[in-house]
Amino acid sequence: MKKNKSDLIRYLFFLSAILSIALIILISFFLFKEGTVIFKEVGFLNFILGKDWSPTNTPSSFGILPMILGSLYITLIAILIGGPVGIITAVFLVYYTKDKHYRFLKSIINLMAGIPSIIYGFFGMVVLVPAVRYLFPSNGNSILTAGILLSIMILPTVINLSEVAIRAVPRFYYEGALALGSSKERSIFKVVLPAAKSGVISSLILGIGRAVGETMAVVMVAGNQPRMPKGIFKGARTLTTNIVMEMSYASGVHRNALIGTAVVLFMIILIINLVFTIFKERNVNG
Amino acid sequence: MDKIMKKLIYLVASLTFASLLGIVAYIVIKGLPNLSLDLFRFNYTTENMSLVPAMITTIIITIIALIISIPIGILTAIYLVEYANKNIIMKFISIAIDTLSGIPSIIYGLFGMIFFVTYLNLGFSILAGSFTLSIMVLPLIITTTRESLLTVSDSLRQGSLALGATKVRTIFKVVLPCALPGIFSGIILSIGRIFGESAALIYTAGTVAQIPENLFSSGRTLSVHMFALSTEGLHTDKAYGTAFVLMIIILLINFLSNQVIKKISKEK
C-alpha cells in the first residue's frame, strides 16, 4: 500500500516535469497550424523575401523582409553597443570591485533586469527620442534609437552571464599571467577573457535573443513604418512590433500573415537558443 | 596603454551604472510631481485615468498565474533533482525548460490568443491572461527551485533516509523546508515578471480599463495601462505618475528578493 502511494507521487512529479515538453509541443502546434496557412497562400519564400507589406490593400501583399531587416539592424546596433559594454562591466565586477561595493553594484544589475520593458520604452520615448532628434537629422523615432534602448535593456543578460563565465576561469590563469610579469589589464584581456570565450559568446547570443524578442519597448521608439529600412536615422518595423501593431484589427489572411510572422520569429529564436545551448555546453566541457 | 585600458574599464562600468540609475532617477523625479489623487480613484473614467482598477486586475492575474505555476514548477524541479537519472527524458525536459524561458512574451501572447482566447473560447479574459502568464513564469520557478534544491546538502537526505523516512517524506519534510528561501525568491522574481509584462497580455486579457466583474471579463494590468497611457499621448502627466507607481512596485519587489537572498547567504 505504501509502495503504491509513493509510486503515485513519483508519477505526479514525472507528469509535472513532462508538462514542459508538452507545452512546447502545444505552443508549436497551434502557432504552426494557424501561421503556416500564409506560407501555403503566398509561398514561404515570397513571404520572407517579399519587400512589400500592405495587408489591407487590394490586392493585398504580404512580404516581411522589411521587418526581418528591421529586427536585424536594430539587434545589430544593440549588440554592438551592449556587447562590449556588458563584457567590460562584467570584468569590472570581477576584477575591479571591492567586496563591500560588489553586493550593491550587483543589486543594481538585478534591478535593471527587473525593470519592465514598458518603463524602458517610456524612458526611450520621452528621453532618447528627443535626444536623437536633437543630435541627428531625423525625427527621433529610428533604428538607432531602438538599438540604443535595446543595448541598455540587454546589459543585465550580457553582464550576468559574462560574469559567470569569467569567474569560471581558474584563478591561477590570472595569477600565473601576473607572475610572468604581465600587467593586470593584459592578464585579463589576453589570458582570462580568451579562456572564458565560449561563456562570453553565449552571453552575447542570449543578449541577441532578448533583443530580437523585445516588443513593447521597441514599438514605442522605432517608428514602425512597414517599409524597407532606409538608414539608421529612419524608422523601421521589427517582426515583434509587426504583430503587436496590427493584431488588434486583423482578420482572415491578414491574421494568418501576422501569426506567420510569429512563426518566423519563433524559428529565429529556436535557432538562437540552439546555438546558445551548444556554446553553453562547450563552456562546461572545456 | 594599461593606464588607458584601466580608465576605459572604469568609464564603461560607470556608464552602465549611470544609465540604470539615470532611468530610475528620471522616472522618480518626473513622476513624483505628477502624482495626483485622480490616479487613485476607485472608478476609472477617461477623465481621471485611475490606475486602481488596473492594480486590482494585476493582483488577481498574479495570484491565479502563481497558483497554477508554483505547484507545477516545484514538482518539476523535485523530479529533476531528486528522481530523474541522466537519461534522454531528463535531457529533453531540460531543453524544453530552456526553450520555454527563451520564448519572447509576444509569442506567448499570440499562443494565448490562439489557444485560450479562441480555441478554448475563454475570450479576452482574466483567465486567458493568467493561464498565459502561468506558462511564461513556469521556467523561472523551475530553475530557481532546482538551483536551491541542489544546494541542499546530501547528508541531510541520507540522514533522513537512514532514520527510516521514506523518500517522499524526506523530500517534503527535510529537503523542501531547507530550500524554501530560494524557492521564495524565485516566486518574488515571478511576481516582478508578471507586474512588468505587457506584450503577453494585450491579446489575452485585453485592455478594458475597468475592474473586472468576473474571471471571464477582460481587464488591463498596470503595465498594459501604462502602455495605453503613453501611446495615446493625451495624458502625459498621468503616464509619468503611473510610471512612478510601477517603478516603486518593481523597486519594492526587488528589495524584497534581495532581503531573501541576503537571509539565505547569512544562514550559510
Interface residues (C-beta under 8 A of the other chain):
Chain A: K2 K5 S6 I9 R10 L12 F13 F14 S16 A17 I18 L19 S20 I21 L23 I24 L26 I27 F30 L31 E34 P84 V85 G86 I88 T89 V91 F92 L93 Y96 L105 S107 I108 I109 N110 L111 M112 G114 I115 P116 S117 I118 I119 Y120 G121 F122 F123 M125 V126 V127 I152 L155 I159 S183 K184 E185 R186 F189 L206 G209 V212 G213 E214 T215 M216 V219 M220 T240 I243 V244 M247 S248 I259 A262 L265 F266 I269 L270 I272 N273 F276 T277
Chain B: M1 D2 M5 K6 L8 I9 Y10 V12 A13 L15 T16 F17 S19 L20 L21 I23 V24 Y26 I27 K30 P71 I72 G73 L75 T76 I78 Y79 L80 E82 Y83 A84 I89 F92 I93 I95 A96 I97 D98 T99 L100 G102 I103 P104 S105 I106 I107 Y108 L110 F111 M113 I114 F115 Y119 I135 L138 P139 I142 T166 K167 V168 L189 G192 F195 G196 E197 S198 A199 I202 Y203 S223 M226 F227 S230 T231 T236 A239 A243 L246 M247 I250 L251 I253 N254 S257 N258
